[in-house]
């Protein structure tokens, strides 16, 4: 999730694309940070090259060694979905800032989702991402989810090692990735089981993951999950959107989709 520009003390101002791009090199670091966030939010494609320059910024650095501008630049590039960014993003996986690596992994996934060209370009990230999974102190959850989205068949054995991870979120991320790669329902059922976990935060995670993989057999369990209605509705809508035909005219809903919509109506 992108950080709010107020985290860096920036005051929102009326921006144009041209002004925001210019602010990426402003002497005021908070304005640079805000500009990167704004350019991603507004999907300003003309900002791709300036944002790529920001991926190597060294001036905006925290006392602990983090690179806030690089993080926001990576997030913005993900939102823009342009495959041109893939090479610099992959190189940024070597950044010493944990949160830059996390933002980069998520950006790679977003670009892969955005277009066929983005998906093809993102295949170059499979090996570097897999290598990070073997190292300590990495954003494993983001990496696992991205490898799943990339359908990285060569990484199945490595991803499967996280199925027994003591951290529930990583266990679920691995199950989500393995289902995305193999379409084996056994992995999705790991997530269904998570809907009854005693920790509500893990129930929410399982809901989100089931929505992301659009696992239709889980709709009843999702509808009955002990979480807020908004989380359940969000997951059900993702599943519905994934299973509706490309053309929403002149078609008949299948019985499972009709039942899904009834569950959604009950939650509204």
C-alpha positions as CSV (number, residue, x, y, z in Angstrom):
1,X,0.0,0.0,0.0
2,X,1.3,3.4,-0.9
3,X,2.2,5.7,1.9
4,X,0.3,8.9,2.3
5,X,2.2,12.0,1.2
6,X,1.6,13.5,4.6
7,X,4.0,10.8,6.0
8,X,6.8,12.9,4.7
9,X,5.3,16.2,5.8
10,X,4.2,17.3,2.3
11,X,1.2,19.5,1.9
12,X,-1.1,18.5,-1.0
13,X,-1.2,21.2,-3.7
14,X,-2.9,21.6,-7.0
15,X,-0.7,19.9,-9.5
16,X,-0.5,19.4,-13.2
17,X,1.4,16.5,-14.8
18,X,4.1,18.9,-15.9
19,X,4.5,20.5,-12.5
20,X,4.6,17.1,-10.7
21,X,7.3,15.8,-13.0
22,X,9.3,19.0,-12.4
23,X,8.9,18.4,-8.6
24,X,10.6,15.1,-8.8
25,X,13.9,17.0,-8.9
26,X,12.9,19.8,-6.5
27,X,15.2,20.7,-3.7
28,X,12.4,20.1,-1.2
29,X,12.5,16.3,-0.6
30,X,8.9,16.2,0.7
31,X,7.7,17.7,-2.6
32,X,9.6,15.1,-4.6
33,X,8.0,12.3,-2.5
34,X,4.5,13.7,-3.0
35,X,5.1,14.2,-6.7
36,X,6.0,10.5,-7.1
37,X,2.9,9.5,-5.3
38,X,0.7,11.9,-7.3
39,X,2.1,10.8,-10.7
40,X,1.3,7.2,-9.9
41,X,-2.2,7.9,-8.6
42,X,-3.0,10.0,-11.6
43,X,-1.5,7.4,-14.0
44,X,0.7,10.0,-15.8
45,X,2.5,7.9,-18.5
46,X,4.8,10.8,-19.4
47,X,6.3,10.4,-15.9
48,X,7.8,6.9,-16.6
49,X,11.4,8.1,-17.4
50,X,11.6,10.7,-14.6
51,X,10.3,8.1,-12.2
52,X,12.9,5.6,-13.4
53,X,15.5,8.3,-12.6
54,X,14.0,8.5,-9.1
55,X,14.6,4.8,-8.6
56,X,18.3,5.5,-8.2
57,X,17.9,8.6,-6.0
58,X,20.4,9.0,-3.2
59,X,19.4,12.3,-1.7
60,X,16.2,11.3,0.0
61,X,17.5,8.9,2.7
62,X,16.3,8.3,6.2
63,X,18.5,8.0,9.3
64,X,18.0,4.2,9.1
65,X,19.2,4.1,5.5
66,X,15.9,3.9,3.8
67,X,15.0,5.5,0.5
68,X,11.5,6.9,0.6
69,X,11.5,8.5,-2.8
70,X,12.6,5.2,-4.4
71,X,9.8,3.4,-2.7
72,X,7.2,5.8,-4.0
73,X,8.8,5.8,-7.5
74,X,8.5,2.0,-7.6
75,X,4.9,2.1,-6.5
76,X,4.1,4.7,-9.1
77,X,5.7,2.7,-11.8
78,X,3.6,-0.2,-10.9
79,X,0.5,1.8,-11.2
80,X,1.6,3.1,-14.6
81,X,2.0,-0.6,-15.8
82,X,4.6,0.3,-18.5
83,X,6.9,-2.7,-19.4
84,X,9.7,-0.2,-20.1
85,X,10.2,0.0,-16.3
86,X,10.9,-3.7,-15.9
87,X,14.7,-3.6,-16.3
88,X,15.3,-0.8,-13.8
89,X,12.8,-2.4,-11.4
90,X,14.6,-5.7,-11.5
91,X,17.9,-4.0,-10.8
92,X,16.3,-2.3,-7.8
93,X,15.6,-5.6,-6.2
94,X,19.2,-5.4,-5.1
95,X,18.5,-2.1,-3.1
96,X,19.5,-2.4,0.6
97,X,16.2,-0.9,1.6
98,X,13.7,-3.7,2.5
99,X,10.7,-1.5,1.6
100,X,12.1,-0.6,-1.8
101,X,12.4,-4.3,-2.6
102,X,8.9,-4.9,-1.4
103,X,7.5,-2.0,-3.5
104,X,9.5,-3.3,-6.5
105,X,8.1,-6.8,-6.2
106,X,4.6,-5.4,-6.0
107,X,5.2,-3.1,-9.0
108,X,6.5,-6.0,-11.1
109,X,3.2,-7.9,-10.3
110,X,1.1,-4.8,-11.3
111,X,2.9,-4.5,-14.6
112,X,2.4,-8.2,-15.3
113,X,-1.3,-7.8,-14.7
114,X,-1.6,-4.6,-16.8
115,X,-0.9,-6.2,-20.2
116,X,0.3,-9.2,-22.1
117,X,3.5,-7.3,-22.9
118,X,3.9,-6.5,-19.2
119,X,3.4,-10.2,-18.3
120,X,6.1,-11.2,-20.9
121,X,8.5,-8.6,-19.6
122,X,8.0,-9.6,-16.0
123,X,9.2,-13.1,-16.7
124,X,12.7,-11.7,-16.5
125,X,12.1,-11.0,-12.8
126,X,11.4,-14.7,-12.0
127,X,15.0,-15.7,-11.3
128,X,15.9,-12.6,-9.3
129,X,12.8,-12.9,-7.2
130,X,13.4,-16.6,-6.6
131,X,16.9,-15.8,-5.4
132,X,15.6,-13.4,-2.8
133,X,13.4,-16.1,-1.4
134,X,16.6,-18.0,-0.4
135,X,17.9,-15.0,1.5
136,X,17.1,-13.7,5.0
137,X,15.2,-10.5,5.7
138,X,13.3,-10.3,2.5
139,X,9.7,-9.2,1.7
140,X,8.7,-12.8,1.2
141,X,4.9,-12.2,1.0
142,X,5.2,-9.8,-1.9
143,X,7.7,-12.0,-3.6
144,X,5.5,-15.1,-3.3
145,X,2.5,-13.4,-4.6
146,X,4.4,-12.0,-7.6
147,X,5.9,-15.4,-8.5
148,X,2.4,-16.8,-8.3
149,X,1.0,-14.1,-10.6
150,X,3.9,-14.8,-13.0
151,X,3.0,-18.5,-12.9
152,X,6.6,-19.3,-12.2
153,X,6.5,-23.1,-12.6
154,X,10.3,-23.3,-12.1
155,X,9.9,-22.0,-8.6
156,X,7.3,-24.5,-7.3
157,X,9.7,-26.4,-5.1
158,X,11.0,-23.2,-3.5
159,X,7.6,-21.7,-3.0
160,X,6.3,-24.9,-1.4
161,X,8.8,-24.6,1.4
162,X,6.8,-21.7,2.7
163,X,3.6,-23.8,3.0
164,X,4.8,-24.8,6.5
165,X,6.0,-21.4,7.5
166,X,5.1,-20.4,11.1
167,X,3.9,-17.0,9.9
168,X,0.3,-17.4,8.7
169,X,0.5,-14.7,6.1
170,X,3.5,-16.4,4.4
171,X,1.8,-19.8,4.6
172,X,-1.2,-18.2,2.8
173,X,0.9,-16.4,0.3
174,X,2.6,-19.6,-0.6
175,X,-0.7,-21.4,-1.0
176,X,-2.0,-18.6,-3.2
177,X,1.1,-18.8,-5.3
178,X,1.0,-22.5,-5.7
179,X,-2.7,-22.5,-6.7
180,X,-2.0,-19.8,-9.2
181,X,0.7,-21.9,-10.8
182,X,-0.9,-25.3,-10.6
183,X,-4.6,-24.7,-10.3
184,X,-4.6,-27.6,-7.8
185,X,-7.6,-27.1,-5.4
186,X,-5.7,-28.5,-2.5
187,X,-3.7,-25.3,-2.3
188,X,-6.8,-23.2,-2.4
189,X,-8.3,-25.3,0.4
190,X,-5.4,-24.1,2.6
191,X,-6.9,-20.6,2.2
192,X,-10.5,-21.9,2.9
193,X,-9.2,-23.4,6.1
194,X,-7.8,-20.0,7.0
195,X,-11.3,-18.5,7.0
196,X,-11.8,-20.0,10.4
197,X,-8.5,-19.0,11.9
198,X,-8.8,-17.6,15.4
199,X,-6.9,-14.5,14.4
200,X,-9.2,-12.1,12.5
201,X,-6.3,-10.5,10.6
202,X,-5.4,-13.9,9.2
203,X,-9.0,-14.5,8.3
204,X,-9.0,-11.2,6.4
205,X,-5.8,-12.3,4.6
206,X,-7.3,-15.6,3.6
207,X,-10.4,-13.7,2.3
208,X,-8.2,-11.5,0.2
209,X,-6.2,-14.3,-1.2
210,X,-9.2,-16.3,-2.2
211,X,-10.5,-13.3,-4.0
212,X,-7.3,-12.8,-5.8
213,X,-7.2,-16.4,-7.1
214,X,-11.0,-16.2,-7.8
215,X,-11.7,-19.6,-6.1
216,X,-15.4,-20.1,-6.9
217,X,-15.9,-23.1,-4.6
218,X,-15.1,-20.9,-1.6
219,X,-18.0,-18.5,-1.9
220,X,-20.2,-20.0,0.8
221,X,-17.3,-20.1,3.3
222,X,-16.4,-16.5,2.4
223,X,-20.0,-15.3,2.9
224,X,-20.1,-17.0,6.3
225,X,-16.6,-15.9,7.5
226,X,-16.5,-14.1,10.8
227,X,-15.2,-10.8,9.5
228,X,-16.6,-7.4,8.5
229,X,-19.0,-7.5,5.6
230,X,-16.8,-5.2,3.5
231,X,-14.0,-7.7,3.5
232,X,-16.3,-10.5,2.4
233,X,-18.0,-8.4,-0.3
234,X,-14.6,-7.4,-1.7
235,X,-13.5,-11.0,-2.0
236,X,-16.8,-12.1,-3.5
237,X,-16.8,-9.2,-6.1
238,X,-13.3,-10.2,-7.2
239,X,-14.5,-13.8,-7.8
240,X,-17.6,-12.6,-9.6
241,X,-15.6,-10.3,-11.9
242,X,-13.1,-13.0,-12.7
243,X,-15.8,-15.5,-13.7
244,X,-18.2,-13.3,-15.6
245,X,-18.0,-13.6,-19.4
246,X,-16.1,-11.0,-21.3
247,X,-19.4,-9.8,-22.7
248,X,-21.9,-9.2,-20.0
249,X,-24.8,-9.1,-22.5
250,X,-27.0,-12.0,-23.6
251,X,-25.7,-14.6,-21.3
252,X,-27.1,-16.8,-18.6
253,X,-25.5,-16.8,-15.1
254,X,-24.5,-20.3,-14.0
255,X,-25.9,-21.5,-10.7
256,X,-22.7,-21.0,-8.8
257,X,-22.6,-17.3,-9.9
258,X,-26.2,-16.8,-9.1
259,X,-25.6,-18.1,-5.6
260,X,-22.5,-15.8,-5.3
261,X,-24.7,-12.8,-6.2
262,X,-27.3,-13.8,-3.6
263,X,-24.6,-13.9,-1.0
264,X,-23.5,-10.5,-2.0
265,X,-27.1,-9.2,-1.8
266,X,-27.4,-10.5,1.7
267,X,-24.2,-8.7,2.8
268,X,-25.2,-5.4,1.3
